[in-house]
C-alpha cells in the first residue's frame, strides 16, 4: 500500500472526465491461452463519443461510495460495475478511504463491442489519481487496469493502437484524420463470453485454430492508416461465426447498407453488436445514418488524445 500525504491545503473537491468508446478496426483472434483468455491482434481506435463521469469528495472517511447513473439503463449491481471495482483497487493501492459521490452518465450501451465499461474503469483511475494528487505513475495505473479487464489499459492512453497479447500489449499508431465514423447500434446486445464460446466451438468443429499473424509491422500500418480507407484490408474474426447466428441477416443488412451508402470501409466492432462505416466526409455519413430507422446511430470521428481530468476546488 502506498503512503499518501496531503500535498497542499487547497485540495480539489470534484473531478469530471470524459470516457470515450473505441472501435476495433481489425480483430484477429489467435490461440487460446492457459489462463483462459485468447491472444489477439487488433487495432483499437478511440472515438469522440462516450460517457461522462463526475467524482466528488465528501468530508467523511468511511470508504463509502454513493454511485448514481443516468442515461442508459445499467442492469449490474453497483459492486459489479467497473467504476466501483476501479475505486476499490485504487483504495487498496493507496489506502485512501474518503467517501465519494460518483455520477456516471451513460451513452455507450453495454454489449455493443465499444468498450464502454473498460473506458469507464480507466477514466475512474485517471480521475482518482488526479483528484487525490497521489501521483501514481503510468506503470501503477497499468497494473491496476490489468486487473479490471483486457481493454482497460488501452483507455489509459487513448488514440489508436496496435494491440497484442490479450489486449494489454500496445503500440501507438497514427490516428486516422479527415475521416468520419458512423456507428450503427442495433436494438440487441452481444455477450463477449458467448461470442468467444461460439468462436472456439466453430474452430473445434472445423479443426481450424488460427495462429498466424495478418497485420504488417507498425511502420507499414501507419502508412495504411493515412491512406483512403477503401484500401484498408482489415477484418473481424467474429463476423464469420455470426453469419449463421440468429443475427446473421441483420449484420449482413447493416454492412451492405453502409457499403451502398458510400462507406469506404465497414466492419463489426469487438464481438458486436455495433457495426461501423468509415466515410470521407460528415455529410455523407449523416445521410447514411438516416437509412437506419430501426437502429440508433452516431456520427463521430477518431480521437487522438486520451481523457483529461478536470479538477474543481
GULOTI-716988 format. One record per residue (C-alpha): residue in one letter; x, y, z. Coordinates in steps of 0.5 Angstrom, whole numbers, padded with zeros to 4 digits, always signed. Layout:
BEGIN
AXYZ
...
This chain:
BEGIN
X+0000+0000+0000
X+0003+0007-0002
X+0003+0012+0004
X-0001+0018+0002
X+0001+0025+0004
X-0003+0031+0003
X+0001+0036-0001
X-0003+0042+0000
X-0009+0045+0003
X-0013+0047-0003
X-0015+0040-0005
X-0020+0039-0011
X-0027+0037-0009
X-0029+0035-0015
X-0027+0032-0022
X-0030+0031-0028
X-0027+0027-0034
X-0030+0024-0041
X-0030+0017-0042
X-0029+0015-0050
X-0031+0009-0053
X-0027+0005-0058
X-0028+0001-0064
X-0024-0005-0067
X-0021-0003-0074
X-0018-0010-0074
X-0019-0016-0070
X-0016-0023-0071
X-0017-0028-0065
X-0011-0032-0064
X-0010-0038-0060
X-0013-0039-0053
X-0008-0038-0047
X-0007-0043-0041
X-0011-0037-0037
X-0017-0038-0041
X-0016-0031-0045
X-0014-0031-0052
X-0008-0028-0055
X-0011-0023-0061
X-0008-0018-0066
X-0012-0012-0066
X-0013-0004-0068
X-0016+0000-0062
X-0018+0007-0064
X-0022+0012-0059
X-0028+0016-0062
X-0030+0023-0060
X-0037+0019-0057
X-0037+0016-0050
X-0040+0017-0043
X-0038+0022-0037
X-0036+0022-0030
X-0036+0026-0024
X-0033+0025-0018
X-0034+0029-0011
X-0030+0028-0005
X-0034+0028+0001
X-0032+0030+0008
X-0033+0023+0012
X-0028+0018+0011
X-0032+0011+0012
X-0030+0008+0005
X-0037+0010+0002
X-0039+0011-0005
X-0045+0014-0007
X-0046+0011-0014
X-0051+0014-0019
X-0052+0013-0026
X-0056+0017-0031
X-0058+0016-0039
X-0058+0009-0041
X-0060+0003-0036
X-0055-0001-0032
X-0057-0008-0030
X-0051-0010-0026
X-0051-0008-0018
X-0046-0003-0016
X-0041-0007-0013
X-0040-0011-0020
X-0039-0004-0024
X-0032-0003-0027
X-0032+0004-0024
X-0034+0001-0017
X-0028-0004-0018
X-0023+0001-0020
X-0025+0005-0014
X-0024-0001-0009
X-0017-0002-0013
X-0015+0005-0012
X-0017+0005-0005
X-0013-0002-0004
X-0007+0001-0007
X-0007+0008-0004
X-0010+0007+0003
X-0015+0013+0001
X-0022+0012+0005
X-0025+0019+0003
X-0032+0018+0002
X-0034+0019-0005
X-0040+0021-0009
X-0039+0018-0017
X-0044+0020-0022
X-0044+0016-0029
X-0048+0019-0035
X-0048+0013-0040
X-0049+0014-0047
X-0045+0008-0049
X-0049+0001-0049
X-0047-0005-0046
X-0046-0011-0050
X-0044-0006-0056
X-0037-0008-0057
X-0035-0001-0056
X-0031-0002-0049
X-0036+0003-0045
X-0034-0001-0039
X-0027-0001-0040
X-0027+0006-0041
X-0031+0008-0035
X-0026+0004-0031
X-0019+0007-0034
X-0023+0014-0033
X-0024+0013-0026
X-0017+0011-0025
X-0014+0017-0028
X-0020+0022-0024
X-0018+0019-0018
X-0011+0020-0019
X-0012+0027-0020
X-0017+0028-0015
X-0013+0026-0009
X-0006+0028-0012
X-0003+0021-0011
X+0002+0022-0017
X+0001+0014-0019
X+0006+0013-0025
X+0004+0010-0031
X+0006+0003-0029
X+0002+0004-0023
X-0004+0005-0027
X-0003+0000-0032
X-0002-0005-0026
X-0009-0003-0023
X-0012-0003-0030
X-0010-0010-0032
X-0014-0013-0026
X-0020-0010-0029
X-0020-0012-0036
X-0016-0013-0042
X-0019-0007-0046
X-0018-0002-0040
X-0010-0001-0041
X-0012+0002-0048
X-0016+0007-0045
X-0011+0010-0040
X-0007+0012-0047
X-0013+0013-0052
X-0011+0015-0059
X-0010+0009-0064
X-0006+0003-0062
X-0004-0004-0064
X-0006-0009-0059
X-0003-0016-0058
X-0003-0021-0052
X-0010-0021-0049
X-0010-0013-0051
X-0005-0010-0046
X+0001-0010-0050
X+0000-0004-0054
X+0004+0000-0059
X+0002+0007-0061
X-0001+0008-0068
X-0002+0014-0073
X-0009+0016-0071
X-0013+0017-0078
X-0015+0024-0080
X-0020+0027-0084
X-0025+0021-0083
X-0032+0021-0080
X-0034+0014-0077
X-0042+0012-0077
X-0044+0008-0071
X-0050+0003-0072
X-0052+0001-0065
X-0057-0005-0066
X-0063-0006-0062
X-0059-0012-0059
X-0053-0013-0055
X-0048-0019-0055
X-0044-0023-0050
X-0037-0023-0050
X-0036-0029-0047
X-0042-0032-0051
X-0038-0030-0057
X-0032-0033-0055
X-0035-0039-0054
X-0038-0040-0061
X-0031-0038-0064
X-0028-0044-0060
X-0033-0048-0062
X-0033-0046-0069
X-0026-0048-0070
X-0026-0054-0066
X-0031-0057-0071
X-0028-0054-0077
X-0021-0056-0074
X-0018-0049-0075
X-0014-0046-0070
X-0011-0039-0072
X-0004-0038-0070
X-0001-0034-0076
X-0001-0026-0076
X-0004-0022-0081
X-0002-0015-0080
X+0004-0011-0082
X+0009-0008-0078
X+0008-0001-0074
X+0011+0003-0080
X+0007+0000-0085
X+0001+0000-0081
X+0002+0008-0080
X+0002+0009-0088
X-0004+0005-0089
X-0008+0009-0084
X-0006+0015-0087
X-0009+0012-0094
X-0016+0013-0096
X-0020+0007-0092
X-0022+0004-0099
X-0015+0001-0099
X-0016-0002-0092
X-0016-0010-0091
X-0017-0010-0084
X-0022-0016-0082
X-0026-0018-0075
X-0026-0026-0074
X-0033-0025-0070
X-0036-0024-0077
X-0035-0031-0080
X-0039-0034-0074
X-0044-0029-0074
X-0046-0031-0081
X-0050-0037-0078
X-0053-0034-0072
X-0059-0031-0070
X-0057-0024-0072
X-0053-0026-0078
X-0058-0023-0083
X-0058-0016-0079
X-0051-0016-0079
X-0051-0017-0087
X-0056-0012-0088
X-0052-0007-0084
X-0046-0008-0087
X-0049-0008-0094
X-0053-0001-0093
X-0046+0002-0090
X-0043+0000-0096
X-0048+0002-0101
X-0049+0009-0098
X-0041+0011-0099
X-0037+0008-0093
X-0030+0007-0095
X-0029+0001-0090
X-0034-0002-0086
X-0034-0008-0080
X-0036-0010-0074
X-0033-0007-0067
X-0031-0012-0062
X-0035-0018-0061
X-0041-0014-0063
X-0046-0011-0063
X-0044-0005-0066
X-0043-0004-0074
X-0039+0002-0077
X-0037+0005-0083
X-0031+0010-0085
X-0033+0016-0089
X-0029+0021-0092
X-0034+0027-0090
X-0039+0028-0085
X-0045+0030-0090
X-0044+0023-0093
X-0044+0020-0086
X-0050+0023-0084
X-0054+0021-0090
X-0052+0014-0089
X-0055+0015-0081
X-0062+0017-0084
X-0062+0010-0087
X-0062+0006-0081
X-0069+0007-0078
X-0069+0001-0073
X-0062+0003-0070
X-0059+0008-0066
X-0054+0012-0070
X-0048+0016-0068
X-0043+0020-0073
X-0037+0022-0070
X-0029+0022-0071
X-0023+0019-0069
X-0020+0022-0062
X-0012+0023-0062
X-0012+0024-0054
X-0014+0021-0048
X-0019+0023-0043
X-0016+0029-0039
X-0019+0030-0032
X-0022+0037-0030
X-0021+0039-0022
X-0025+0044-0019
X-0024+0047-0012
